[in-house]
Amino acid sequence: MELAQDVPVSPAGRPDIDADVARIWATLSAGGTAIFRSDVGYGIFGASRAALERINLAKGRAAHKRVGISMNRRLSEEIHVIDARGRSIIELVTKDYDLPLGVVAPFRDDHPYIRAIDPEVMALCTANGTLATGLNSGGPFHARLQDLAFDQNRPFFGSSANLTGGGQRYSIADIEPEILAAADIVLDYGLPCWRFYNAALTMIDFRTMDVIRFGACYDLIADTVERHFGLKLPADPGRASNPSGHRDGFALAASA
């Protein structure tokens, strides 16, 4: 199936989000790639091994880099192996306070959603027995697409829409030509609301509650978790001293 790239420019009137969700899902289901935004930044997504290989090639990613699997809270509850306290923290952050959060945790490899993933793709989205996903990442599309993925048992995956190491992108105009050329559909839905953090999702390892990446809304997340659970997370040194936010950016290299 040939997929034509589509970059709407200054559409008249309100957007047709339902139609755009349908177009994105048709593209992903056909093995294509799509660029659209969350509240943290623009991402590029695919649902097949070929699509992810195309994304990684365009980004120039190293072998130890992983892609995130897109899941809603319900899927995370079924798939991730997290204790009751950890679950309560996730609900607090993503539901009660409506903040985005990256979750890293062990997972059930017998779940139908996981069994639907190509083994080579599994190697790209897992590390050291854990699976990472971004919950409540926002934007006009993610929640609806995640519901479709759940209902149809069709996992899809994504990464930030930038050359590796280039940082988050907050407008279509700022995305590198190589990344745009790798997408079959590109949807311009303006500026993400959490762009002022200039960071990707905050990532926490729920085995140990260690912060893997200081990211968007980290100050809000840390404050919320400390006030409600008495858990004091480490201070973010800031992007000037740690541009990527990762506490150990090469921790996965040994398992690549």
C-alpha positions, -999 to +999 in steps of 0.1 A: +000+000+000+014+034-010+010+061+016+012+097+007+028+122+031+003+148+043+013+180+061-018+202+066-010+239+067-032+265+083-065+246+079-097+267+080-119+263+111-117+236+137-097+205+131-115+172+125-097+152+152-118+121+146-109+120+110-072+126+118-072+098+143-087+075+117-060+086+092-032+080+117-045+046+126-049+035+090-013+046+083+001+027+113-021-004+106-007-004+070+029-005+082+035+033+078+049+059+101+032+090+115+044+122+131+020+139+156+023+156+189+018+149+226+018+176+253+056+170+257+066+173+220+063+158+186+069+121+181+073+097+152+054+064+155+051+030+138+034-004+144+057-027+125+093-038+125+099-022+091+084+011+104+106+011+134+137+003+114+129+032+092+125+055+122+157+044+138+176+047+105+163+083+100+171+092+136+206+077+134+201+059+166+227+038+184+221+001+190+214+005+227+186+030+222+150+018+228+116+028+215+087+033+238+055+011+235+024+032+236-001+021+263-030+035+283-033+030+320-055+000+316-029-018+295-002-008+319-022-022+348-026-056+330+010-058+317+033-041+341+042-059+373+041-031+399+032-032+436+002-015+451+022+015+463+037+020+429+003+017+412-011+044+436+018+067+427+010+063+390-027+070+396-018+100+417+005+115+391-013+106+358-050+107+370-054+128+400-029+155+389-032+149+352+006+149+346+026+129+320+048+101+333+072+075+318+069+042+336+096+015+335+088-019+351+089-056+347+061-070+325+039-101+318+053-116+286+023-139+283-002-110+279-019-110+244-007-074+237+029-085+243+026-117+224+014-097+194+048-079+192+074-092+167+103-107+187+128-084+170+106-054+179+105-067+215+143-063+216+139-027+207+114-018+234+126-039+264+157-039+285+169-059+315+135-075+319+116-042+319+092-024+295+089+014+292+058+034+283+046+069+286+013+074+304-010+104+300+013+120+275-016+141+262-022+158+229-052+154+207-044+118+196-027+096+221-056+085+243-078+077+213-050+058+195-041+039+227-078+028+231-077+016+195-045-003+201-061-019+232-094-028+214-076-043+184-046-057+202-023-039+178+007-024+196+024+007+183+056+024+192+073+057+191+102+080+196+108+117+197+107+133+162+143+144+160+177+132+150+192+113+180+206+136+206+189+166+190+163+172+217+126+175+217+108+192+188+079+215+195+068+226+160+067+209+126+090+237+113+117+226+137+117+189+128+147+179+107+141+171+070+154+136+075+128+129+101+099+144+081+110+124+051+106+092+071+069+098+079+040+089+058+017+113+075+026+145+094+000+163+114+006+199+126-013+205+158+006+235+171+027+239+202+028+214+231+017+228+264+048+214+283+073+227+259+088+251+284+105+222+302+126+216+270+127+179+280+112+145+272+090+125+296+102+120+331+110+083+335+109+064+367+119+028+373+091+014+395+111-015+407+132+008+428+115+042+423+148+054+408+146+084+384+159+073+350+154+106+333+146+141+347+120+153+322+089+174+317+069+182+348+096+166+370+092+194+396+055+189+398+058+151+399+084+152+427+064+177+447+032+156+444+049+123+453+066+138+483+035+155+496+012+125+492+036+096+498+065+111+517+089+099+490+116+125+482+130+122+447+164+135+438+169+171+427+170+178+390+204+193+382+188+211+352+194+210+314+225+232+315+245+206+333+225+176+320+210+183+286+194+149+280+181+146+316+193+110+317+210+099+349+230+073+330+224+077+292+245+046+284+230+022+310+215+001+282+245-001+260+257-033+277+225-050+269+223-038+232 
